[in-house]
Amino acid sequence: MTAVQIVEVGPRDGFQNIGPFIPTETKIAVIRDLAAAGLKRMEITSFVSPRAIPQLTDAGEVLADVLAQGHVVPQVLVPNARYGLKAITAGAEFLSYVISVSESHSRSNVRATPDEALADYARLVAEAPDGLRLRFNLATAFHCPFEGVTPANAVLDLLERALEICPDAEICLCDTTGRGEPAQVAELFRAAMARFPSVSAWAMHAHDTYGHGTANVRAAYDQGVRVFDSAIGGLGGCPYAPGASGNVATEDVVSLFRDCGVETGVDLAALAPIAALVQALPGANCGRSVIAAGEGAAPVRA
């Protein structure tokens, strides 16, 4: 059993920001290659308005192939109950629902206030079939591109209400803009874990926009977090968060934990050709990464 679980979000969070349409077969091939490298849980796509994110109009096809292959645990992001129920109808068994703590970002992202989004989340939970797995993501948990630093109390109060709706959900704190810093990450997770000790699984979603990605991952790990999102090649950003560039690179996270003696179950060397492939996609927005820097599988962090 691995000491940490890495959730590969490149096929969703990375691909969604690329303008030129990526052939469905290419997306499926990347997912298969990532699985072969040891990444057994992935956010493979999002059921969302095709007008909002045309890159993911093939969500149903991608999900169907992954379910048929059975090589990964497929996680599907949904912006609201409407698309959540569509994903369930298509066969999704693990949904990732996101609500922004910041009202400005929430309105920009899903055209709803956090209160309205919570009511929608409650509807999804009420209508979901038994056995559905859920992750609840708190976007802008550390910083908002419109409002600045997010007050910790705002995060904790929203989380309390979400847990009243679904106490069994995995909880992920998201550094949407990449402006979160290690001390802030540690403090917020420490406060959240103390206030909500019944949460069974905590996760961290880090961006590397300002070079804090792996430091924030380590800060969360030191507080007891054992589930971490990352994207191959540092792909990604947020279409509704101006200035937010790449997710923390999967290669960097695997390298960090390897150098710390923490098992991930992922073959770092096997990620190199996959990273090269996605970084070469037309329109790809890639962040920093060990492999992009030419380090390959060499240790880079103590």
ZADO-1210 file (C-alpha; in nm, 4 decimals, padded with zeros to 6 digits):
<atoms>
<atom x="00.0000" y="00.0000" z="00.0000" code="MET" pos="1"/>
<atom x="00.1386" y="00.3397" z="-00.0989" code="THR" pos="2"/>
<atom x="00.2130" y="00.6035" z="00.1634" code="ALA" pos="3"/>
<atom x="00.0495" y="00.8767" z="-00.0456" code="VAL" pos="4"/>
<atom x="-00.1991" y="00.8739" z="-00.3307" code="GLN" pos="5"/>
<atom x="-00.1394" y="01.0993" z="-00.6269" code="ILE" pos="6"/>
<atom x="-00.4472" y="01.1998" z="-00.8240" code="VAL" pos="7"/>
<atom x="-00.3520" y="01.2795" z="-01.1817" code="GLU" pos="8"/>
<atom x="-00.5697" y="01.5708" z="-01.2972" code="VAL" pos="9"/>
<atom x="-00.3965" y="01.6489" z="-01.6260" code="GLY" pos="10"/>
<atom x="-00.6625" y="01.4834" z="-01.8445" code="PRO" pos="11"/>
<atom x="-00.9182" y="01.7241" z="-01.6987" code="ARG" pos="12"/>
<atom x="-00.7554" y="02.0271" z="-01.5394" code="ASP" pos="13"/>
<atom x="-00.4684" y="02.0279" z="-01.7862" code="GLY" pos="14"/>
<atom x="-00.6522" y="01.9563" z="-02.1087" code="PHE" pos="15"/>
<atom x="-00.9451" y="02.1916" z="-02.0400" code="GLN" pos="16"/>
<atom x="-00.7256" y="02.4980" z="-02.0925" code="ASN" pos="17"/>
<atom x="-00.5956" y="02.3908" z="-02.4325" code="ILE" pos="18"/>
<atom x="-00.7717" y="02.5640" z="-02.7216" code="GLY" pos="19"/>
<atom x="-00.7163" y="02.3319" z="-03.0197" code="PRO" pos="20"/>
<atom x="-00.9280" y="02.0210" z="-02.9721" code="PHE" pos="21"/>
<atom x="-00.7243" y="01.7213" z="-02.8608" code="ILE" pos="22"/>
<atom x="-00.8419" y="01.4074" z="-03.0419" code="PRO" pos="23"/>
<atom x="-01.0346" y="01.1794" z="-02.8108" code="THR" pos="24"/>
<atom x="-00.8063" y="00.8899" z="-02.8938" code="GLU" pos="25"/>
<atom x="-00.5063" y="01.1000" z="-02.7830" code="THR" pos="26"/>
<atom x="-00.6705" y="01.1738" z="-02.4479" code="LYS" pos="27"/>
<atom x="-00.7474" y="00.8061" z="-02.3991" code="ILE" pos="28"/>
<atom x="-00.3914" y="00.7068" z="-02.4921" code="ALA" pos="29"/>
<atom x="-00.2461" y="00.9549" z="-02.2417" code="VAL" pos="30"/>
<atom x="-00.4703" y="00.8170" z="-01.9668" code="ILE" pos="31"/>
<atom x="-00.3614" y="00.4615" z="-02.0476" code="ARG" pos="32"/>
<atom x="00.0062" y="00.5604" z="-02.0437" code="ASP" pos="33"/>
<atom x="-00.0336" y="00.7399" z="-01.7113" code="LEU" pos="34"/>
<atom x="-00.2017" y="00.4332" z="-01.5660" code="ALA" pos="35"/>
<atom x="00.0849" y="00.2161" z="-01.6878" code="ALA" pos="36"/>
<atom x="00.3256" y="00.4500" z="-01.5056" code="ALA" pos="37"/>
<atom x="00.1458" y="00.3740" z="-01.1804" code="GLY" pos="38"/>
<atom x="-00.1137" y="00.6510" z="-01.1557" code="LEU" pos="39"/>
<atom x="-00.4211" y="00.4553" z="-01.0546" code="LYS" pos="40"/>
<atom x="-00.6562" y="00.7414" z="-00.9706" code="ARG" pos="41"/>
<atom x="-00.7254" y="01.0208" z="-01.2163" code="MET" pos="42"/>
<atom x="-00.9622" y="01.3070" z="-01.2753" code="GLU" pos="43"/>
<atom x="-01.0210" y="01.2041" z="-01.6328" code="ILE" pos="44"/>
<atom x="-01.2686" y="01.4661" z="-01.7551" code="THR" pos="45"/>
<atom x="-01.5524" y="01.6975" z="-01.6601" code="SER" pos="46"/>
<atom x="-01.9169" y="01.6935" z="-01.7538" code="PHE" pos="47"/>
<atom x="-01.9703" y="02.0621" z="-01.8217" code="VAL" pos="48"/>
<atom x="-02.1330" y="02.2978" z="-02.0706" code="SER" pos="49"/>
<atom x="-01.9668" y="02.2564" z="-02.4122" code="PRO" pos="50"/>
<atom x="-01.9901" y="02.6325" z="-02.4543" code="ARG" pos="51"/>
<atom x="-01.7906" y="02.6865" z="-02.1365" code="ALA" pos="52"/>
<atom x="-01.5220" y="02.4252" z="-02.2026" code="ILE" pos="53"/>
<atom x="-01.5428" y="02.2862" z="-02.5578" code="PRO" pos="54"/>
<atom x="-01.2287" y="02.0780" z="-02.5053" code="GLN" pos="55"/>
<atom x="-01.4252" y="01.8359" z="-02.2866" code="LEU" pos="56"/>
<atom x="-01.7239" y="01.7729" z="-02.5131" code="THR" pos="57"/>
<atom x="-01.6086" y="01.4113" z="-02.5418" code="ASP" pos="58"/>
<atom x="-01.6447" y="01.3476" z="-02.1676" code="ALA" pos="59"/>
<atom x="-01.8853" y="01.0594" z="-02.2215" code="GLY" pos="60"/>
<atom x="-01.6539" y="00.8830" z="-02.4657" code="GLU" pos="61"/>
<atom x="-01.3500" y="00.9221" z="-02.2423" code="VAL" pos="62"/>
<atom x="-01.5396" y="00.7965" z="-01.9380" code="LEU" pos="63"/>
<atom x="-01.6799" y="00.4988" z="-02.1276" code="ALA" pos="64"/>
<atom x="-01.3333" y="00.3885" z="-02.2399" code="ASP" pos="65"/>
<atom x="-01.1810" y="00.4230" z="-01.8928" code="VAL" pos="66"/>
<atom x="-01.4661" y="00.2279" z="-01.7360" code="LEU" pos="67"/>
<atom x="-01.4282" y="-00.0451" z="-01.9980" code="ALA" pos="68"/>
<atom x="-01.0526" y="-00.0694" z="-01.9425" code="GLN" pos="69"/>
<atom x="-01.0802" y="-00.0775" z="-01.5640" code="GLY" pos="70"/>
<atom x="-00.7196" y="00.0351" z="-01.5213" code="HIS" pos="71"/>
<atom x="-00.7815" y="00.3408" z="-01.3018" code="VAL" pos="72"/>
<atom x="-01.0274" y="00.4837" z="-01.0525" code="VAL" pos="73"/>
<atom x="-01.1911" y="00.7525" z="-01.2694" code="PRO" pos="74"/>
<atom x="-01.2892" y="01.0747" z="-01.0958" code="GLN" pos="75"/>
<atom x="-01.5166" y="01.3174" z="-01.2848" code="VAL" pos="76"/>
<atom x="-01.5429" y="01.6877" z="-01.2032" code="LEU" pos="77"/>
<atom x="-01.8894" y="01.8431" z="-01.2160" code="VAL" pos="78"/>
<atom x="-01.9818" y="02.2125" z="-01.1739" code="PRO" pos="79"/>
<atom x="-02.3388" y="02.1550" z="-01.0602" code="ASN" pos="80"/>
<atom x="-02.6068" y="01.8948" z="-00.9926" code="ALA" pos="81"/>
<atom x="-02.7363" y="01.9039" z="-01.3489" code="ARG" pos="82"/>
<atom x="-02.4065" y="01.7875" z="-01.4938" code="TYR" pos="83"/>
<atom x="-02.3419" y="01.5634" z="-01.1960" code="GLY" pos="84"/>
<atom x="-02.6570" y="01.3678" z="-01.2726" code="LEU" pos="85"/>
<atom x="-02.5556" y="01.3523" z="-01.6397" code="LYS" pos="86"/>
<atom x="-02.2213" y="01.2067" z="-01.5364" code="ALA" pos="87"/>
<atom x="-02.3928" y="00.9495" z="-01.3156" code="ILE" pos="88"/>
<atom x="-02.6207" y="00.8503" z="-01.6029" code="THR" pos="89"/>
<atom x="-02.3086" y="00.8039" z="-01.8178" code="ALA" pos="90"/>
<atom x="-02.1648" y="00.5645" z="-01.5606" code="GLY" pos="91"/>
<atom x="-01.9573" y="00.7854" z="-01.3298" code="ALA" pos="92"/>
<atom x="-01.9152" y="00.6395" z="-00.9820" code="GLU" pos="93"/>
<atom x="-01.6832" y="00.9038" z="-00.8338" code="PHE" pos="94"/>
<atom x="-01.7750" y="01.2715" z="-00.8641" code="LEU" pos="95"/>
<atom x="-01.5656" y="01.5725" z="-00.7730" code="SER" pos="96"/>
<atom x="-01.7778" y="01.8785" z="-00.6899" code="TYR" pos="97"/>
<atom x="-01.6213" y="02.2208" z="-00.6548" code="VAL" pos="98"/>
<atom x="-01.7416" y="02.5320" z="-00.4733" code="ILE" pos="99"/>
<atom x="-01.5442" y="02.8541" z="-00.4502" code="SER" pos="100"/>
<atom x="-01.5078" y="03.0057" z="-00.1059" code="VAL" pos="101"/>
<atom x="-01.4787" y="03.3476" z="-00.2682" code="SER" pos="102"/>
<atom x="-01.8088" y="03.4902" z="-00.3912" code="GLU" pos="103"/>
<atom x="-01.6392" y="03.6763" z="-00.6776" code="SER" pos="104"/>
<atom x="-01.4693" y="03.3625" z="-00.8051" code="HIS" pos="105"/>
<atom x="-01.7844" y="03.1572" z="-00.7546" code="SER" pos="106"/>
<atom x="-01.9852" y="03.3960" z="-00.9693" code="ARG" pos="107"/>
<atom x="-01.7129" y="03.3920" z="-01.2345" code="SER" pos="108"/>
<atom x="-01.6758" y="03.0140" z="-01.2293" code="ASN" pos="109"/>
<atom x="-02.0333" y="02.8831" z="-01.1989" code="VAL" pos="110"/>
<atom x="-02.2459" y="03.1994" z="-01.2041" code="ARG" pos="111"/>
<atom x="-02.3716" y="03.1347" z="-00.8537" code="ALA" pos="112"/>
<atom x="-02.2918" y="03.2492" z="-00.5021" code="THR" pos="113"/>
<atom x="-02.1358" y="02.9999" z="-00.2600" code="PRO" pos="114"/>
<atom x="-02.4747" y="02.9732" z="-00.0848" code="ASP" pos="115"/>
<atom x="-02.6478" y="02.8918" z="-00.4123" code="GLU" pos="116"/>
<atom x="-02.3765" y="02.6421" z="-00.5014" code="ALA" pos="117"/>
<atom x="-02.4176" y="02.4699" z="-00.1633" code="LEU" pos="118"/>
<atom x="-02.7907" y="02.4335" z="-00.2233" code="ALA" pos="119"/>
<atom x="-02.7115" y="02.2788" z="-00.5602" code="ASP" pos="120"/>
<atom x="-02.4614" y="02.0426" z="-00.3971" code="TYR" pos="121"/>
<atom x="-02.7315" y="01.9347" z="-00.1528" code="ALA" pos="122"/>
<atom x="-02.9589" y="01.8540" z="-00.4454" code="ARG" pos="123"/>
<atom x="-02.6899" y="01.6389" z="-00.6061" code="LEU" pos="124"/>
<atom x="-02.6258" y="01.4498" z="-00.2830" code="VAL" pos="125"/>
<atom x="-02.9988" y="01.3946" z="-00.2334" code="ALA" pos="126"/>
<atom x="-03.0466" y="01.2556" z="-00.5840" code="GLU" pos="127"/>
<atom x="-02.7241" y="01.0548" z="-00.6058" code="ALA" pos="128"/>
<atom x="-02.7469" y="00.6753" z="-00.5960" code="PRO" pos="129"/>
<atom x="-02.6194" y="00.4773" z="-00.2998" code="ASP" pos="130"/>
<atom x="-02.2512" y="00.3974" z="-00.3262" code="GLY" pos="131"/>
<atom x="-02.1530" y="00.7100" z="-00.5195" code="LEU" pos="132"/>
<atom x="-01.8138" y="00.8390" z="-00.4068" code="ARG" pos="133"/>
<atom x="-01.7807" y="01.2141" z="-00.3613" code="LEU" pos="134"/>
<atom x="-01.5011" y="01.4625" z="-00.3283" code="ARG" pos="135"/>
<atom x="-01.5804" y="01.8168" z="-00.2153" code="PHE" pos="136"/>
<atom x="-01.3310" y="02.0755" z="-00.3422" code="ASN" pos="137"/>
<atom x="-01.3006" y="02.4192" z="-00.1851" code="LEU" pos="138"/>
<atom x="-01.1611" y="02.6431" z="-00.4584" code="ALA" pos="139"/>
<atom x="-00.9821" y="02.9664" z="-00.3643" code="THR" pos="140"/>
<atom x="-00.9231" y="02.8206" z="-00.0181" code="ALA" pos="141"/>
<atom x="-00.6041" y="03.0234" z="00.0175" code="PHE" pos="142"/>
<atom x="-00.6320" y="03.3108" z="-00.2263" code="HIS" pos="143"/>
<atom x="-00.8789" y="03.4580" z="-00.4752" code="CYS" pos="144"/>
<atom x="-00.7711" y="03.6344" z="-00.7968" code="PRO" pos="145"/>
<atom x="-01.0370" y="03.9006" z="-00.7337" code="PHE" pos="146"/>
<atom x="-01.0499" y="03.9350" z="-00.3540" code="GLU" pos="147"/>
<atom x="-00.6982" y="03.8492" z="-00.2376" code="GLY" pos="148"/>
<atom x="-00.6165" y="03.6299" z="00.0627" code="VAL" pos="149"/>
<atom x="-00.9085" y="03.4102" z="00.1679" code="THR" pos="150"/>
<atom x="-00.9925" y="03.4303" z="00.5407" code="PRO" pos="151"/>
<atom x="-00.9507" y="03.0914" z="00.7062" code="ALA" pos="152"/>
<atom x="-01.2832" y="03.1275" z="00.8865" code="ASN" pos="153"/>
<atom x="-01.4627" y="03.1606" z="00.5538" code="ALA" pos="154"/>
<atom x="-01.3135" y="02.8288" z="00.4427" code="VAL" pos="155"/>
<atom x="-01.3978" y="02.6510" z="00.7660" code="LEU" pos="156"/>
<atom x="-01.7531" y="02.7844" z="00.7812" code="ASP" pos="157"/>
<atom x="-01.8261" y="02.6758" z="00.4237" code="LEU" pos="158"/>
<atom x="-01.6723" y="02.3365" z="00.4915" code="LEU" pos="159"/>
<atom x="-01.8884" y="02.2910" z="00.8007" code="GLU" pos="160"/>
<atom x="-02.2019" y="02.3421" z="00.5929" code="ARG" pos="161"/>
<atom x="-02.0777" y="02.1074" z="00.3219" code="ALA" pos="162"/>
<atom x="-02.0084" y="01.8332" z="00.5758" code="LEU" pos="163"/>
<atom x="-02.3618" y="01.8672" z="00.7092" code="GLU" pos="164"/>
<atom x="-02.4787" y="01.7804" z="00.3573" code="ILE" pos="165"/>
<atom x="-02.2374" y="01.4917" z="00.3000" code="CYS" pos="166"/>
<atom x="-02.0168" y="01.3934" z="00.5952" code="PRO" pos="167"/>
<atom x="-01.8488" y="01.1103" z="00.4029" code="ASP" pos="168"/>
<atom x="-01.6999" y="01.3189" z="00.1204" code="ALA" pos="169"/>
<atom x="-01.3253" y="01.3463" z="00.0699" code="GLU" pos="170"/>
<atom x="-01.2275" y="01.7085" z="00.1372" code="ILE" pos="171"/>
<atom x="-00.9806" y="01.8922" z="-00.0859" code="CYS" pos="172"/>
<atom x="-00.8418" y="02.2391" z="-00.0195" code="LEU" pos="173"/>
<atom x="-00.7446" y="02.4034" z="-00.3482" code="CYS" pos="174"/>
<atom x="-00.4764" y="02.6650" z="-00.4054" code="ASP" pos="175"/>
<atom x="-00.6495" y="02.7890" z="-00.7191" code="THR" pos="176"/>
<atom x="-00.4143" y="03.0767" z="-00.7978" code="THR" pos="177"/>
<atom x="-00.0903" y="02.9260" z="-00.6680" code="GLY" pos="178"/>
<atom x="-00.0420" y="03.2143" z="-00.4237" code="ARG" pos="179"/>
<atom x="-00.0776" y="02.9959" z="-00.1169" code="GLY" pos="180"/>
<atom x="00.2375" y="02.9665" z="00.0946" code="GLU" pos="181"/>
<atom x="00.3582" y="02.6730" z="00.3069" code="PRO" pos="182"/>
<atom x="00.2844" y="02.8361" z="00.6429" code="ALA" pos="183"/>
<atom x="-00.0670" y="02.9271" z="00.5297" code="GLN" pos="184"/>
<atom x="-00.1254" y="02.5771" z="00.3923" code="VAL" pos="185"/>
<atom x="-00.0084" y="02.4153" z="00.7149" code="ALA" pos="186"/>
<atom x="-00.2154" y="02.6480" z="00.9316" code="GLU" pos="187"/>
<atom x="-00.5377" y="02.5962" z="00.7351" code="LEU" pos="188"/>
<atom x="-00.5096" y="02.2177" z="00.7239" code="PHE" pos="189"/>
<atom x="-00.4217" y="02.2102" z="01.0928" code="ARG" pos="190"/>
<atom x="-00.7279" y="02.4199" z="01.1775" code="ALA" pos="191"/>
<atom x="-00.9569" y="02.2203" z="00.9488" code="ALA" pos="192"/>
<atom x="-00.8431" y="01.8854" z="01.0848" code="MET" pos="193"/>
<atom x="-00.8871" y="02.0038" z="01.4423" code="ALA" pos="194"/>
<atom x="-01.2374" y="02.1343" z="01.3755" code="ARG" pos="195"/>
<atom x="-01.3523" y="01.8388" z="01.1661" code="PHE" pos="196"/>
<atom x="-01.1786" y="01.5283" z="01.3039" code="PRO" pos="197"/>
<atom x="-01.4390" y="01.2961" z="01.1513" code="SER" pos="198"/>
<atom x="-01.3259" y="01.3682" z="00.7937" code="VAL" pos="199"/>
<atom x="-01.1810" y="01.0416" z="00.6672" code="SER" pos="200"/>
<atom x="-00.9702" y="01.1764" z="00.3793" code="ALA" pos="201"/>
<atom x="-00.8072" y="01.5134" z="00.3161" code="TRP" pos="202"/>
<atom x="-00.6557" y="01.6204" z="-00.0159" code="ALA" pos="203"/>
<atom x="-00.4475" y="01.9094" z="-00.1484" code="MET" pos="204"/>
<atom x="-00.4760" y="02.0668" z="-00.4938" code="HIS" pos="205"/>
<atom x="-00.1692" y="02.2811" z="-00.5600" code="ALA" pos="206"/>
<atom x="-00.0667" y="02.5095" z="-00.8434" code="HIS" pos="207"/>
<atom x="00.2897" y="02.6121" z="-00.9134" code="ASP" pos="208"/>
<atom x="00.2206" y="02.9590" z="-01.0541" code="THR" pos="209"/>
<atom x="00.4637" y="03.1233" z="-00.8122" code="TYR" pos="210"/>
<atom x="00.6926" y="02.8280" z="-00.7499" code="GLY" pos="211"/>
<atom x="00.5288" y="02.7208" z="-00.4223" code="HIS" pos="212"/>
<atom x="00.3742" y="02.3992" z="-00.5521" code="GLY" pos="213"/>
<atom x="00.5961" y="02.1297" z="-00.4039" code="THR" pos="214"/>
<atom x="00.6620" y="02.3301" z="-00.0870" code="ALA" pos="215"/>
<atom x="00.2869" y="02.3514" z="-00.0318" code="ASN" pos="216"/>
<atom x="00.2498" y="01.9793" z="-00.0997" code="VAL" pos="217"/>
<atom x="00.5153" y="01.9079" z="00.1622" code="ARG" pos="218"/>
<atom x="00.3482" y="02.1435" z="00.4102" code="ALA" pos="219"/>
<atom x="00.0171" y="01.9619" z="00.3645" code="ALA" pos="220"/>
<atom x="00.1880" y="01.6232" z="00.3962" code="TYR" pos="221"/>
<atom x="00.3454" y="01.7280" z="00.7243" code="ASP" pos="222"/>
<atom x="-00.0041" y="01.8008" z="00.8582" code="GLN" pos="223"/>
<atom x="-00.1258" y="01.4520" z="00.7680" code="GLY" pos="224"/>
<atom x="-00.2648" y="01.4968" z="00.4165" code="VAL" pos="225"/>
<atom x="-00.2088" y="01.1869" z="00.2066" code="ARG" pos="226"/>
<atom x="-00.3931" y="01.2618" z="-00.1199" code="VAL" pos="227"/>
<atom x="-00.2419" y="01.5088" z="-00.3675" code="PHE" pos="228"/>
<atom x="-00.3563" y="01.6372" z="-00.7059" code="ASP" pos="229"/>
<atom x="-00.0997" y="01.7004" z="-00.9776" code="SER" pos="230"/>
<atom x="-00.0835" y="01.7248" z="-01.3559" code="ALA" pos="231"/>
<atom x="00.1600" y="01.5611" z="-01.5926" code="ILE" pos="232"/>
<atom x="00.4048" y="01.8154" z="-01.7322" code="GLY" pos="233"/>
<atom x="00.2650" y="02.0878" z="-01.5059" code="GLY" pos="234"/>
<atom x="-00.0288" y="02.1315" z="-01.7424" code="LEU" pos="235"/>
<atom x="-00.3181" y="02.3517" z="-01.6566" code="GLY" pos="236"/>
<atom x="-00.4425" y="02.6614" z="-01.4867" code="GLY" pos="237"/>
<atom x="-00.7922" y="02.7914" z="-01.4308" code="CYS" pos="238"/>
<atom x="-00.9980" y="02.9570" z="-01.7058" code="PRO" pos="239"/>
<atom x="-01.1839" y="03.1563" z="-01.4393" code="TYR" pos="240"/>
<atom x="-00.8807" y="03.2639" z="-01.2354" code="ALA" pos="241"/>
<atom x="-00.6765" y="03.5237" z="-01.4255" code="PRO" pos="242"/>
<atom x="-00.3031" y="03.4618" z="-01.3977" code="GLY" pos="243"/>
<atom x="-00.3284" y="03.1101" z="-01.2568" code="ALA" pos="244"/>
<atom x="-00.0927" y="02.8912" z="-01.4563" code="SER" pos="245"/>
<atom x="00.0204" y="02.5315" z="-01.4292" code="GLY" pos="246"/>
<atom x="-00.0810" y="02.2750" z="-01.1738" code="ASN" pos="247"/>
<atom x="00.2054" y="02.1350" z="-00.9715" code="VAL" pos="248"/>
<atom x="00.3718" y="01.8810" z="-01.2013" code="ALA" pos="249"/>
<atom x="00.3188" y="01.5135" z="-01.1315" code="THR" pos="250"/>
<atom x="00.6888" y="01.4567" z="-01.1934" code="GLU" pos="251"/>
<atom x="00.7781" y="01.7121" z="-00.9275" code="ASP" pos="252"/>
<atom x="00.5460" y="01.5599" z="-00.6694" code="VAL" pos="253"/>
<atom x="00.6698" y="01.2066" z="-00.7367" code="VAL" pos="254"/>
<atom x="01.0299" y="01.3303" z="-00.7216" code="SER" pos="255"/>
<atom x="00.9669" y="01.5172" z="-00.3963" code="LEU" pos="256"/>
<atom x="00.8222" y="01.2150" z="-00.2217" code="PHE" pos="257"/>
<atom x="01.0830" y="00.9783" z="-00.3612" code="ARG" pos="258"/>
<atom x="01.3610" y="01.1978" z="-00.2283" code="ASP" pos="259"/>
<atom x="01.1859" y="01.2076" z="00.1100" code="CYS" pos="260"/>
<atom x="01.1533" y="00.8298" z="00.1174" code="GLY" pos="261"/>
<atom x="00.7750" y="00.8336" z="00.0769" code="VAL" pos="262"/>
<atom x="00.6238" y="00.5728" z="-00.1542" code="GLU" pos="263"/>
<atom x="00.3900" y="00.6848" z="-00.4345" code="THR" pos="264"/>
<atom x="00.3684" y="00.3737" z="-00.6495" code="GLY" pos="265"/>
<atom x="00.4546" y="00.5845" z="-00.9558" code="VAL" pos="266"/>
<atom x="00.7490" y="00.5240" z="-01.1904" code="ASP" pos="267"/>
<atom x="00.9128" y="00.8653" z="-01.2350" code="LEU" pos="268"/>
<atom x="01.1174" y="00.7586" z="-01.5369" code="ALA" pos="269"/>
<atom x="00.8032" y="00.6352" z="-01.7129" code="ALA" pos="270"/>
<atom x="00.6501" y="00.9821" z="-01.6852" code="LEU" pos="271"/>
<atom x="00.9162" y="01.1443" z="-01.9069" code="ALA" pos="272"/>
<atom x="00.7771" y="01.0467" z="-02.2499" code="PRO" pos="273"/>
<atom x="00.4215" y="01.1260" z="-02.1388" code="ILE" pos="274"/>
<atom x="00.5261" y="01.4690" z="-02.0161" code="ALA" pos="275"/>
<atom x="00.7046" y="01.5338" z="-02.3453" code="ALA" pos="276"/>
<atom x="00.3922" y="01.4358" z="-02.5380" code="LEU" pos="277"/>
<atom x="00.1525" y="01.6618" z="-02.3486" code="VAL" pos="278"/>
<atom x="00.3953" y="01.9528" z="-02.3420" code="GLN" pos="279"/>
<atom x="00.4127" y="01.9313" z="-02.7224" code="ALA" pos="280"/>
<atom x="00.0355" y="01.9547" z="-02.7689" code="LEU" pos="281"/>
<atom x="-00.0634" y="02.2713" z="-02.9598" code="PRO" pos="282"/>
<atom x="-00.1769" y="02.5324" z="-02.7092" code="GLY" pos="283"/>
<atom x="-00.0493" y="02.3454" z="-02.4034" code="ALA" pos="284"/>
<atom x="00.0163" y="02.5662" z="-02.1001" code="ASN" pos="285"/>
<atom x="00.2850" y="02.3910" z="-01.8989" code="CYS" pos="286"/>
<atom x="00.4387" y="02.4914" z="-01.5712" code="GLY" pos="287"/>
<atom x="00.7655" y="02.3967" z="-01.4112" code="ARG" pos="288"/>
<atom x="00.8640" y="02.0344" z="-01.3822" code="SER" pos="289"/>
<atom x="01.1652" y="01.8169" z="-01.3163" code="VAL" pos="290"/>
<atom x="01.1436" y="01.6631" z="-01.6610" code="ILE" pos="291"/>
<atom x="01.0862" y="01.9941" z="-01.8394" code="ALA" pos="292"/>
<atom x="01.4088" y="02.1149" z="-01.6793" code="ALA" pos="293"/>
<atom x="01.5922" y="01.8177" z="-01.8222" code="GLY" pos="294"/>
<atom x="01.6440" y="01.6466" z="-01.4874" code="GLU" pos="295"/>
<atom x="01.4681" y="01.3264" z="-01.5860" code="GLY" pos="296"/>
<atom x="01.4608" y="01.0811" z="-01.3002" code="ALA" pos="297"/>
<atom x="01.7527" y="01.2353" z="-01.1128" code="ALA" pos="298"/>
<atom x="01.6963" y="01.3401" z="-00.7500" code="PRO" pos="299"/>
<atom x="01.6347" y="01.7132" z="-00.7262" code="VAL" pos="300"/>
<atom x="01.5135" y="01.7655" z="-00.3701" code="ARG" pos="301"/>
<atom x="01.6274" y="01.6421" z="-00.0321" code="ALA" pos="302"/>
</atoms>
